[in-house]
Amino acid sequence: MLTKPFKNILKKAGIPIYPKPLQNLRASRETELMNQFPLKDVCTSIGNSPKVAMEHYAITRQDSFSRAAGLANEYFLPVSWPVSGDSGHLPATSECGDSEPEHGI
């Protein structure tokens, strides 16, 4: 098989050896291809089904979270709370009333 010679190459090169290196390479490449091409086309070229690809090879990518966070910042900006006056701040405690609630809680 290829795993042992591949691990020897990594060892000689001083590259850390991860568990199942060839499977990890396949998963990384399949994930990259899924970002560029339709899933069915990727699976046809790799040789597995979309179900197998999604269950065993698709990797969650950090850049997806970063892009989502950027969209969140764009669409969910901080809200300006409506308050009396034009000061743009929440009323101070004295303006809200700082006495105990009437129901005694």
Z-matrix of the N, CA and C atoms (Angstrom, degrees):
N
C 1 1.454
C 2 1.534 1 109.99
N 3 1.316 2 115.17 1 176.37
C 4 1.463 3 120.39 2 -177.13
C 5 1.526 4 113.96 3 -92.03
N 6 1.316 5 117.72 4 -18.15
C 7 1.459 6 120.07 5 -171.71
C 8 1.522 7 112.52 6 -61.62
N 9 1.332 8 118.09 7 -48.34
C 10 1.465 9 120.50 8 -177.04
C 11 1.533 10 111.91 9 -63.93
N 12 1.346 11 119.88 10 -48.75
C 13 1.470 12 118.89 11 177.11
C 14 1.533 13 112.24 12 -61.15
N 15 1.325 14 116.26 13 -37.23
C 16 1.461 15 120.02 14 179.58
C 17 1.526 16 110.53 15 -64.14
N 18 1.337 17 116.88 16 -42.69
C 19 1.469 18 120.66 17 178.11
C 20 1.530 19 110.50 18 -64.22
N 21 1.327 20 117.63 19 -37.62
C 22 1.467 21 120.59 20 177.27
C 23 1.524 22 111.48 21 -62.85
N 24 1.323 23 116.60 22 -40.85
C 25 1.468 24 121.01 23 177.78
C 26 1.525 25 109.95 24 -62.72
N 27 1.326 26 116.60 25 -45.51
C 28 1.461 27 120.17 26 179.25
C 29 1.526 28 110.90 27 -61.53
N 30 1.322 29 116.71 28 -42.64
C 31 1.461 30 121.62 29 -179.06
C 32 1.523 31 110.69 30 -62.10
N 33 1.342 32 116.90 31 -46.36
C 34 1.467 33 121.29 32 179.57
C 35 1.523 34 111.57 33 -63.47
N 36 1.333 35 116.26 34 -33.05
C 37 1.463 36 120.78 35 -179.43
C 38 1.525 37 112.37 36 -81.78
N 39 1.331 38 116.60 37 -7.81
C 40 1.463 39 119.94 38 -179.69
C 41 1.521 40 113.17 39 76.51
N 42 1.312 41 116.56 40 22.41
C 43 1.462 42 121.57 41 179.48
C 44 1.521 43 108.63 42 -94.75
N 45 1.340 44 117.51 43 133.00
C 46 1.473 45 119.08 44 179.77
C 47 1.533 46 111.26 45 -57.96
N 48 1.317 47 115.08 46 140.76
C 49 1.466 48 120.78 47 -179.44
C 50 1.524 49 108.59 48 -98.56
N 51 1.311 50 115.45 49 118.76
C 52 1.457 51 122.06 50 178.56
C 53 1.525 52 109.16 51 -91.73
N 54 1.326 53 116.97 52 156.75
C 55 1.472 54 118.29 53 174.90
C 56 1.532 55 109.81 54 -61.72
N 57 1.307 56 116.05 55 141.13
C 58 1.464 57 122.83 56 178.24
C 59 1.537 58 111.70 57 50.53
N 60 1.320 59 118.25 58 60.37
C 61 1.476 60 119.78 59 -173.77
C 62 1.525 61 114.24 60 -61.01
N 63 1.325 62 117.88 61 -38.91
C 64 1.467 63 118.94 62 -179.00
C 65 1.523 64 111.71 63 -70.57
N 66 1.327 65 117.28 64 -36.59
C 67 1.462 66 120.26 65 176.16
C 68 1.523 67 110.08 66 -65.89
N 69 1.344 68 116.80 67 -39.09
C 70 1.466 69 119.85 68 178.34
C 71 1.523 70 111.69 69 -65.83
N 72 1.344 71 116.78 70 -38.92
C 73 1.471 72 119.46 71 175.90
C 74 1.521 73 111.17 72 -62.79
N 75 1.319 74 115.46 73 -42.91
C 76 1.468 75 120.10 74 179.71
C 77 1.525 76 110.11 75 -62.81
N 78 1.317 77 117.33 76 -44.45
C 79 1.469 78 121.01 77 -179.83
C 80 1.522 79 110.57 78 -62.97
N 81 1.333 80 116.99 79 -42.41
C 82 1.464 81 119.87 80 179.22
C 83 1.524 82 111.40 81 -62.23
N 84 1.333 83 116.25 82 -46.34
C 85 1.461 84 119.66 83 -178.80
C 86 1.519 85 111.17 84 -67.51
N 87 1.318 86 117.22 85 -40.49
C 88 1.459 87 119.42 86 179.91
C 89 1.530 88 110.29 87 -63.41
N 90 1.327 89 117.01 88 -39.36
C 91 1.468 90 120.88 89 177.51
C 92 1.528 91 110.71 90 -63.62
N 93 1.337 92 117.44 91 -43.37
C 94 1.468 93 120.61 92 177.78
C 95 1.526 94 110.95 93 -60.22
N 96 1.333 95 115.83 94 -43.93
C 97 1.466 96 119.30 95 179.74
C 98 1.524 97 111.65 96 -65.38
N 99 1.346 98 117.24 97 -37.36
C 100 1.468 99 121.07 98 179.42
C 101 1.528 100 111.43 99 -62.94
N 102 1.323 101 117.17 100 -26.22
C 103 1.461 102 120.16 101 178.17
C 104 1.520 103 112.39 102 -78.42
N 105 1.335 104 116.60 103 -14.18
C 106 1.462 105 120.31 104 -175.77
C 107 1.527 106 114.22 105 -113.16
N 108 1.342 107 116.87 106 -25.88
C 109 1.455 108 120.72 107 -173.33
C 110 1.518 109 110.52 108 -133.01
N 111 1.330 110 117.68 109 161.19
C 112 1.470 111 120.61 110 176.96
C 113 1.537 112 110.98 111 -59.54
N 114 1.329 113 115.63 112 143.02
C 115 1.458 114 122.25 113 -176.36
C 116 1.532 115 111.89 114 -55.24
N 117 1.316 116 117.26 115 -43.68
C 118 1.469 117 120.27 116 -178.54
C 119 1.522 118 111.03 117 -61.18
N 120 1.326 119 117.99 118 -40.84
C 121 1.466 120 121.32 119 179.15
C 122 1.531 121 111.05 120 -65.42
N 123 1.307 122 116.63 121 -42.01
C 124 1.465 123 120.90 122 178.94
C 125 1.530 124 110.00 123 -62.51
N 126 1.323 125 116.39 124 -46.40
C 127 1.467 126 120.46 125 -178.72
C 128 1.522 127 112.12 126 -64.08
N 129 1.329 128 116.98 127 -36.25
C 130 1.458 129 120.30 128 177.73
C 131 1.528 130 110.21 129 -63.26
N 132 1.324 131 117.35 130 -42.64
C 133 1.467 132 119.89 131 -178.48
C 134 1.525 133 112.39 132 -74.92
N 135 1.323 134 117.63 133 -34.29
C 136 1.471 135 121.36 134 -179.69
C 137 1.523 136 110.41 135 -78.90
N 138 1.329 137 117.42 136 -35.31
C 139 1.447 138 120.69 137 177.36
C 140 1.514 139 115.11 138 101.86
N 141 1.319 140 117.07 139 30.97
C 142 1.465 141 119.44 140 173.54
C 143 1.521 142 109.50 141 -139.32
N 144 1.323 143 116.45 142 177.39
C 145 1.462 144 120.83 143 -178.77
C 146 1.525 145 109.82 144 -90.62
N 147 1.335 146 117.59 145 159.61
C 148 1.466 147 119.59 146 174.94
C 149 1.529 148 112.47 147 -55.58
N 150 1.343 149 116.90 148 -37.17
C 151 1.469 150 119.95 149 179.81
C 152 1.533 151 110.50 150 -62.95
N 153 1.320 152 116.95 151 -47.29
C 154 1.471 153 121.08 152 178.94
C 155 1.525 154 110.17 153 -63.38
N 156 1.322 155 116.50 154 -42.25
C 157 1.461 156 120.29 155 -180.00
C 158 1.532 157 111.33 156 -59.31
N 159 1.321 158 116.34 157 -46.06
C 160 1.467 159 119.62 158 -177.64
C 161 1.525 160 112.14 159 -71.31
N 162 1.320 161 117.84 160 -34.40
C 163 1.459 162 120.87 161 -178.61
C 164 1.523 163 113.16 162 -78.50
N 165 1.336 164 117.48 163 -34.46
C 166 1.460 165 119.46 164 -169.30
C 167 1.525 166 115.59 165 -118.70
N 168 1.318 167 118.31 166 -21.63
C 169 1.455 168 118.96 167 -172.54
C 170 1.522 169 114.95 168 -118.87
N 171 1.308 170 118.12 169 -29.25
C 172 1.464 171 120.12 170 -177.49
C 173 1.528 172 109.45 171 -66.23
N 174 1.318 173 115.90 172 130.67
C 175 1.456 174 122.39 173 -177.19
C 176 1.528 175 108.15 174 -112.41
N 177 1.326 176 116.77 175 136.14
C 178 1.455 177 120.67 176 173.55
C 179 1.516 178 107.89 177 -72.20
N 180 1.315 179 116.27 178 126.94
C 181 1.467 180 120.61 179 -175.72
C 182 1.516 181 111.13 180 -102.72
N 183 1.325 182 116.57 181 139.71
C 184 1.458 183 122.12 182 -179.95
C 185 1.521 184 111.25 183 -62.35
N 186 1.333 185 118.11 184 -36.65
C 187 1.457 186 119.18 185 -178.40
C 188 1.523 187 112.23 186 -64.69
N 189 1.328 188 117.66 187 -24.09
C 190 1.467 189 119.82 188 174.53
C 191 1.521 190 110.31 189 -65.50
N 192 1.326 191 116.53 190 -42.54
C 193 1.459 192 120.24 191 177.44
C 194 1.526 193 110.79 192 -65.76
N 195 1.331 194 116.96 193 -39.27
C 196 1.466 195 120.43 194 179.61
C 197 1.522 196 111.12 195 -64.04
N 198 1.346 197 116.34 196 -43.61
C 199 1.467 198 119.42 197 177.50
C 200 1.518 199 110.97 198 -63.20
N 201 1.339 200 116.65 199 -41.51
C 202 1.467 201 120.72 200 179.27
C 203 1.523 202 110.34 201 -63.51
N 204 1.319 203 117.18 202 -39.54
C 205 1.465 204 120.53 203 178.87
C 206 1.524 205 110.27 204 -64.74
N 207 1.327 206 116.62 205 -37.70
C 208 1.464 207 120.16 206 177.33
C 209 1.513 208 111.32 207 -64.31
N 210 1.320 209 117.02 208 -40.80
C 211 1.459 210 120.71 209 176.98
C 212 1.515 211 110.46 210 -65.83
N 213 1.321 212 116.71 211 -39.20
C 214 1.462 213 120.19 212 179.31
C 215 1.526 214 109.46 213 -62.18
N 216 1.320 215 116.98 214 -41.70
C 217 1.468 216 119.92 215 178.93
C 218 1.523 217 111.03 216 -64.97
N 219 1.326 218 116.15 217 -34.55
C 220 1.459 219 120.55 218 -178.76
C 221 1.528 220 111.96 219 -73.07
N 222 1.340 221 117.48 220 -40.63
C 223 1.457 222 120.83 221 -172.82
C 224 1.523 223 114.55 222 -97.75
N 225 1.308 224 117.79 223 -20.90
C 226 1.455 225 121.16 224 -177.36
C 227 1.520 226 110.01 225 -118.52
N 228 1.296 227 115.64 226 63.60
C 229 1.458 228 120.45 227 179.33
C 230 1.523 229 109.80 228 -70.69
N 231 1.344 230 117.04 229 157.56
C 232 1.465 231 119.18 230 178.97
C 233 1.528 232 111.12 231 -56.49
N 234 1.304 233 115.26 232 143.21
C 235 1.458 234 121.63 233 -177.06
C 236 1.519 235 109.52 234 -88.44
N 237 1.325 236 117.04 235 137.47
C 238 1.461 237 121.13 236 171.01
C 239 1.517 238 107.17 237 -89.18
N 240 1.310 239 115.89 238 114.27
C 241 1.460 240 120.01 239 -177.99
C 242 1.513 241 109.97 240 -72.74
N 243 1.325 242 118.11 241 136.08
C 244 1.461 243 120.12 242 177.84
C 245 1.526 244 109.92 243 -71.13
N 246 1.305 245 116.56 244 124.40
C 247 1.467 246 121.66 245 178.23
C 248 1.519 247 108.17 246 -134.60
N 249 1.304 248 115.12 247 162.77
C 250 1.462 249 118.18 248 178.47
C 251 1.522 250 108.70 249 -70.68
N 252 1.291 251 116.51 250 142.57
C 253 1.460 252 121.14 251 -179.72
C 254 1.514 253 111.03 252 84.69
N 255 1.306 254 116.36 253 179.75
C 256 1.457 255 121.96 254 -177.55
C 257 1.523 256 112.52 255 -107.63
N 258 1.330 257 118.29 256 16.96
C 259 1.455 258 120.10 257 -174.01
C 260 1.520 259 113.18 258 -73.59
N 261 1.333 260 119.12 259 -22.45
C 262 1.447 261 121.89 260 178.22
C 263 1.517 262 114.29 261 75.20
N 264 1.321 263 118.55 262 19.47
C 265 1.462 264 120.40 263 177.56
C 266 1.516 265 109.60 264 -128.68
N 267 1.306 266 115.60 265 162.05
C 268 1.458 267 119.80 266 177.09
C 269 1.517 268 109.15 267 -71.80
N 270 1.325 269 117.92 268 148.27
C 271 1.453 270 120.16 269 -179.55
C 272 1.520 271 111.55 270 -62.96
N 273 1.307 272 116.12 271 145.87
C 274 1.467 273 121.65 272 176.63
C 275 1.523 274 108.95 273 -67.77
N 276 1.336 275 116.09 274 165.65
C 277 1.461 276 120.95 275 -177.31
C 278 1.528 277 111.38 276 -56.71
N 279 1.313 278 116.47 277 -41.20
C 280 1.464 279 118.28 278 -178.40
C 281 1.523 280 111.40 279 -65.34
N 282 1.331 281 117.59 280 -29.98
C 283 1.452 282 120.08 281 178.10
C 284 1.526 283 110.77 282 -73.50
N 285 1.336 284 118.08 283 -27.18
C 286 1.459 285 122.18 284 -178.47
C 287 1.513 286 110.83 285 -88.14
N 288 1.285 287 116.74 286 -18.87
C 289 1.459 288 120.69 287 -173.58
C 290 1.506 289 109.64 288 95.33
N 291 1.319 290 117.01 289 117.37
C 292 1.453 291 119.09 290 -176.13
C 293 1.529 292 111.12 291 -109.77
N 294 1.307 293 117.39 292 19.49
C 295 1.457 294 119.86 293 178.10
C 296 1.509 295 109.62 294 -83.01
N 297 1.338 296 116.23 295 165.44
C 298 1.452 297 121.61 296 178.60
C 299 1.530 298 110.02 297 -65.50
N 300 1.295 299 117.92 298 146.54
C 301 1.457 300 120.05 299 176.61
C 302 1.525 301 110.95 300 -60.71
N 303 1.315 302 116.01 301 149.29
C 304 1.453 303 120.21 302 -176.60
C 305 1.523 304 112.85 303 -66.60
N 306 1.329 305 118.29 304 -26.58
C 307 1.458 306 119.68 305 -176.77
C 308 1.526 307 111.52 306 -82.72
N 309 1.334 308 118.86 307 -0.42
C 310 1.448 309 121.63 308 172.46
C 311 1.512 310 115.50 309 79.13
N 312 1.283 311 118.84 310 15.76
C 313 1.476 312 120.46 311 178.73
C 314 1.488 313 109.79 312 -88.75
